[in-house]
């Protein structure tokens, strides 16, 4: 029997946008676009976009041993967090492959919120439950938590108008709780997944439509538009931010994916540490690189990559960059070909087309 697609609390409001088009995304009926991927992408780069990301998962980890538990389960150093700080991190298998990438929010010394990828909610919860220790309680609060992401250079101005507290002074990877956003109590953080400034607004699910409508109203003078999964993907790609299932997976380690700065081998033992230590000591056989097409063509996910007549890897993500108007990709290839300037070929519809390894990120916002 086919399971019906899940919907976020904001789903009924999609009907207000004539161009909204939804797809099945990991069992969720989510908008791939509202007014067009290109238009939404440009709005986030120039003004602001509003994303419904309520499909993401949230877990509460509490108890006197919560920090010890998270140190064991994640690659980053949880002990560096103070109350009101968030951290990007990963969970790994013993062989160094990635279970998931996630955010850890420290609420109080014995209370944390984890934000995980929607497609991995059940798997991540089971993984954490399997390794749970005494003195720790794990709770899945995904169903009762909605998440709205406001991204773009004008995001701070919109938040200043919509929020009862000055969120504009929040430092990156910090958050405040019990903020009045459009008349609704929220947790507001400043992280982002687009390469732009931005905020995440966590509210109780039943209040999410009020916040969405309030933010859209507050953002109208600033050019705010609703944005879907399509623009979210092109934006994060240009900023070289990894997507689980493409740049990260059980067969791709954080070091291979180029997010080794979030792996703190010196902090002490954690799951996957021995394998990652070995990779670092012996050298990586594969690396994630940027490529730019020289011949005409777009490098899509899983397209084979060749050099000197041998298969050296494959494309993980690729597109015609909306900002840069260039045909670009991320590819996991043999480390010996990873230096910028190296010529490679991408097989597109049976033809091997010329490309070159280039530096990443492809796009980096300039300071205001």
Helices and strands as residue ranges (DSSP letters): G 11-16, E 21-25, E 28-33, H 37-46, E 48-52, E 57-62, H 66-73, G 78-80, E 85-92, E 98-108, E 111-116, G 118-120, H 121-130, E 137-140, E 145-151, H 155-162, G 167-169, E 175-181, E 184-189, E 198-204, G 205-207, H 208-219, G 220-222, E 224-227, H 229-238, G 260-262, G 265-267, H 273-282, E 286-293, E 304-307, E 310-320, E 327-334, G 335-337, E 343-348, E 351-358
